[in-house]
Amino acid sequence: MKKLMSLLLAGVVLLSACSSGGTEGGSDSTGNSGNEGSAGTKEITVWAWDPAFNIAAMNVAKEAYAQVNPDVTIHVVENAQADIVQKLNTGLNSGSTKGLPNIVLIEDYRAQSFLQAYPDSFYELTDIVKVDDFADYKIGPTSVDGKQYGVPFDSGVTGMYVRTDYLEQAGYSLDDLQDIDWKQYIEIGKAVKEKTGKSMITLDPNDLGLIRMMIQSAGAWYTAEDGHTPTIADNAPLKEAFELYKEMMDSGIVKVNSDWSQFVGAFNSGEVATVPTGNWITPSIKAEASQSGKWAVAPLPKLAATEGSVHASNLGGSSWYVMNVEGKEAAAEFLAKTFASDAELYQTLNTKVGVIGTLKAAASGEAYAAADEYFQGQKVVSDFAAWTEQIPNVNYGMNTYAIEDIMVVAMQAYLGGKDVETVLKDAQAQADTQIR
């Protein structure tokens, strides 16, 4: 148990799109536990991070629910994601639910850590969440042994954002990117670099988001299907992803960055031709108004050597969970009527907040079908929604971040000259020692 808890409390590697460092109303605010207020009003407390996205989305749902059930008061409390992780671990490890919220947002990569370590602390939502109504890949992280505990929320569905003007200068069009693998991507990148002087991509070698996208596109992860056993040395998609990453670095098509601001700055300043990542980057792309009409979105390239790799993957995303505390029924009912079923709500979430949900019924809505003039009139939300349903379902397990800490070191060794087989075998041995 000590080893498990040390893993749960290990360093937090936050996806930039899903993190926030601030708090609202003080992150020490205690939970409400759904107690009855004056005149029988029920109170629900929600913990989430990122006021511009997750909290904004919850407030939209809160306003919609108030129209049909005004007797429920919902308090949305902002906490940084790291603080939520720490508070949940501290409270649940102590065996006390005092001060915990009724509803909490948990990142998909981290969900199994909580659901499996604290199996009695989350309220089962099997009767509320119809799993067939959501993208398949979101059900794995939010369920355990066939029982549903999370309400799938935003999609981290990926795409390749492309500067079509740079492509055209290099002799390519958007059509040329519709069905390519990463090897072809690198060759196109060389042409773009030669003809325009622009890098094809910007990468931070300490952030392996691209590796995650590549391996999930092939239905693989750092662990076996059980989510526990590290699968590194004999993981063919992972080996191919490592080799492609180094090939990109060696080919001269990469502009190296070291943090989020440099990452965003690279494409806002026009220094890179493509940005393959999660759809949550759209607001950052569109923040540079002068580039309107120069961008489009293509499907993600697939692995070349791995059979079954597809042009769709995921990076990030989170889901809503009900804590097994007083007021859980009211909290579950709120989620049932909003995020778990309301396709029209997701139209509003998309137009107001930019959320692309994973509720399949939302994909046929008006907002999802709208053309985006910034992207040359492309129906980018509709495209992302379609790709969402193609994402392979993998088991992120309990140790994604612990293993990724090992993989970052492995990548540095590989880029530094060690052969890939040795690097992955060493990483396997270290993971076996630390995690099993």
N, C-alpha and C positions, 0 to 999 in steps of 0.2 A: 504493500500500500504506500510506503514511503516513496518507493521509486515512481509509482503511478502519480502521486501527488506532485513530486518534483517535476515530472513531465508536464502535468497540467499547469503548473505555475512557472514553467520555463519561459524564456524570453519571448515576448510577443512580436511576431512579424506581421505587421498590418498591411493589407492592401491599401494603397493610397486612395483608391476610390471609395473605400468603405471605412475610413477612419476619421476621427475628430478628436482633437485634444482638449476641447473645452467642456464646460458643464453649464447647466442652466438651472438656476435655483439651488445651486450647490449640489455636487455629486454625493454629499453625505446624506441627502434626503432619504428618509426611510420609506419602506413600502407601505401600501395602504391595506393590503390583505383583503380588499373587497368588503370592508365593513359597511354596515348600514349607516347612512348619515341622517340628517334631519328629514322629516317627512317621508322616510322610507327610501330615500335616494341611495342607490348603490354606487359605490366608488371603486374604480379600477385604476391601479397604478401601472404604468408602462415604463420600462427602461429601454433606451435605445441611444445610438450615437449618430452623429452627422445631422445637424439641424437643417441643412439644405436638401437632404435627400430622405433618409429614413424617418426622421422626426417630422419633416414636412409631410411625408406620405401618411404617417399615423394621424397627424392632425386633420388631413383631408378625410380619412376614414372616420375619425371622431365626429366631424361635422356632419357627415352623411348619416351616421348612426343616430345622431341626436334628433334627426327628423322623424325617425320611426320609434325611437325609445328615449325620450327626453328624461326619463327617471334614472339614467345612468350617467354618472360624472366620471370622466376619464382624465386622469392626470398623467401627462407625458413628461417624464423626467430625463433630461439629457445627461449622459455619462460618456466619457471616452470609452472606446471598446476595451481597452486594457483594464480600465477600472471595473467594467462589468464582469470581465473574466475573473479578476481578483476577488471582487465582492461575492460572486456566486461560489467560487471555490472555498473562500473563507467561511461563508455562512453554511454551505452544504456540508463541508468537512466537519464542522462543529456539531452537526446534527440539529441545528436550529434554523427555522425558517423565518424567525423574527426579522422584520425589516426588509424582507425580500419582496419583489414586485409580484403582481398578478400575471403580467405578461412581460416577456423579455425577448429581445432580439439577439440571436446567436448566429455568427458566421457559419456557413455550411461546412467549411473545413474543420471547424472546431466542435460541431454539434455532437458527434459521437463521443467525444471526451466527456461531456456532461451526461448524456443519456445512458452511457454504459457505466460510468463511475458512480452515478447517483440515480439508480433506476426507479426509485420510489418518489423522486422529488419533482417529477414532471407529470402533468395531467394528461391522460391518454385522450387523443382526439380522433380515434378511429371512426367513430360514428359521425364526426363532423366533417372531416376531410375525405372527399371522394378521390382516391388516388388516381383514378383514370381521368380525372378532370385536369390534372397537372402534367407538365412535362416529366417524363419518366425519370430523367437524371436527378430531379430534385427529391424524389421519394427515398432514394437510398440514404442520404444524410439525415433525413428527418424521421426515420423509422427505425425500430429495433425488433427483430424477430416477428415481422409482419404486423406489428402494432405501430400506429401512426401517432407521433407526438408533436410534430411541427406543422404549421401552416406555411407552405412554400410562399415566398415573397418574390423578391426581385431576381431577375436572371442576370448571370454574368456571361451570357452568350457572347461569343467573340466574332469578330469580323476583321477584315483588313481595310483600314481607312487609307485611301490612295489620293495622292496629288496627280490628277489626270494630266495636268499641263506638263509635269516633269516626265510622265510616261510617254506622252506624245513627242516630246523633244528627243527621247531615246528610241523612238520608232515603234512604240507599243500603244495599244488602246486598252480600255477597260475590259473589252471582250477577251483579251489575251490573258487575263487573270482569273477567268471564271472556273477553270478546272486544272489548276496547277499543283505541283508538289513543291516542297521546300527546296529541292535541288534546282528546279526551274526558277523559283523565286530568286535564288542567289545569282543565277546567270542573268536574269533581268536586272537585278541590282547592280551588277558589274557594268552593264550597258548604261544604266541611269547615271552611275558615278562617272563613267567616261564622258558621256554626252553633256551632262549638266553640272558636274562637280558636286552634286548633292549625294548625301549618304542615303542608303535605302531604308535604314532602320536605326533607331537609337536603343541601346541596351545598357543595363547596369549589371555587371557580372555578379554582384551580390544579391540580385533579385532574380529568381528563377521562374518568374511568371511565364516566360515563353516555353520553358521546359514543361511546366504543368499543362499548358495548352496543347503542346505537341503530344504528350503521352495520353491525355484524356481523349484526344481525337481518335486514338487507337484502342480505346477501352481499357487502358492500363493506368496503374498508379504506382506509388513507391512501395506498396504492400500488395500481398496476394488478395484474392477475392474475400478472404475472411477479415480483411481490414487490420490484421494484427501482424502477420508474418512479413518482415521486410523482404522485398523482392527487388534486388538491385543488380547483383552480379549477372544474373541470367535473364534480365529484363530487356528483351530485344528493342521495344519502342524507346525505352530510356536510353539505351546505348546509341540508337540512331539519333535521338534528340541531342545528346551530348555531342556527337560527331558533327551534326549540322550546326550547332551553336559555335563550335570551334571553327568550322569552315567559314561561317559568316565573319567571325573575327579576323581570320587569316586573309579573307578575300578583300578586305579594305572597304566593305560596304557599310560598316557600322560606325555610328557616332556614339562613343561611350559616354554615358551619364552616370552620376553618382547619387542622385536623389530625385524626388518628385518634381521640384521646380525646374531642374535641368531637363528632365524628361519632357515636361510640357513645353518648356522654352524651345526645345529642339524643333518641334513641329509648328509652334506658333510663329517662330521666326523664319520658317521656310527652309530649314536646314536638312530635313529628311523627306523622303518621298512616300513612305508608307508607315502606318502605325497599326500593327496587328495586336489587338488587345480586346478587352471587354467593352460592351456597348456603353458602359458608364462613362467612357471618355468623351462621348459626343458633346456635352456642354463645354468641355475644355477645348475641343477642336473648334467649335462654333464661337468661342470667345474672341477669336481673331476675325472680326467682321470683314476685314479687307480681303480675306481668302474665300469669301462666299462664291460659290460657283466653280471653284477649283478642285473641290474634294468629291469623292464618291466612295462607296463601300463595296468591296468584293468579298466573296467567301474566303474563309481561312484556307491557306494551302494545307495539304495533307502530307503525311510521311510517305516517302517514296518506296522504301523497302519493306514496310510493315503492312501486310495484307489486312484489310478491314479498316484502315484509317479513313476517316471521313473529313469533309470540309466544314466541320462544326465542332466547337469545343466550348469550354467554360473557364472563366477566370473570376473568382469572387462569388458574391451572392450571399444572401442570408435568409433566415426564416423566423417566424414568430412562434414562441412557446408559452404555454400556460404553466405556471408553477403550481404545485400541489398544495396550495394554501387556501385559507378561507376566502371565498369569493370566486373560486375557480370556475364554477358553473356560469356565473355572469360573464367572466372573462372569455370563456369558451363560446358562449352565445354571441358575444360581440364579434369575435373573429369569424364565427360561422356565417354571420350576416354580411360581413365585409370582405376581408381578404380571401376567405375560403370559397366564395361563390359569386360575388357581385362583378360581373363582366363590365357593367357600365361604370362602376367605380374605377376600374383600371383604365378606362378611357380618360377620366378626369386626372388620375394619377400620372398618366403619360403626358397630357397637355400641360398640367400645372407643375409637375415635379421632374418629368423625364423618365419615370419608371417604366420598364418593360417587364411585366409580370410573367409568371409561368402558368397562369390559368389559361387553358387552351381556348376557352370560349371568348376570351378577350381579343384574340387575334383577328376576329372578324369584325371588330368594332370600327367606328368611323375614324377615331384618332390614330389607330394603328395603320389604317389604309391611306392616311394623308401623305401627299407629296411634300418633300422638304426642299425648298428652293436653294438652301445652302448647299445641298448635295445634288445640284443640277436637276431638281425635280424628282429624284429617286425616292421611292417609298421605303425608306431605310428601316422604319420600325416594323413594317410588314415583313421585310427580308429577315430581320433579326428574329422575329417571332417564328418564322418558318424554320430557321436554323436551330432555334431552341429545341424543337421537337426531334432534331436529328442528333443531339448531343448524347454520346454514350454514357450510360449510368455506371459509375465506378464507386467503389467503397473507399471513401477518404480515411476511414478508420479513426483511431484515437491519436495518432502520432505524426500527422502530416508535418507540423512545424518542427518537431524534434528531429525527424528524418531530414527535413530540408536544411536544417542547420548543418547537418553532416554533408549534404549534397553541395552546399555552397563551397565548403572547404574542398570537396572533391573537384568541383569545377575549376577552382583556382589552381589546383595541382595539375589538372589536365591542360589548361591553357598555358601553364608554365612548362610543359614539356613531357610529363609522364604519359605513358600510353593508356588508352581508355580502359582496357581490360584490367590493368593493375589498379587504376583509380577506382573502378566500380567494385572490384573485389575487396579493396581496403575499406570502402564505404559500407559494403555488406557486413564485413566483420565488425566494424564499429557499431552499426545499427543492431546487429545481433546481440552485442554485449550490452548496449544501453537500453534496449527496448524489450527484448524477449524476457 
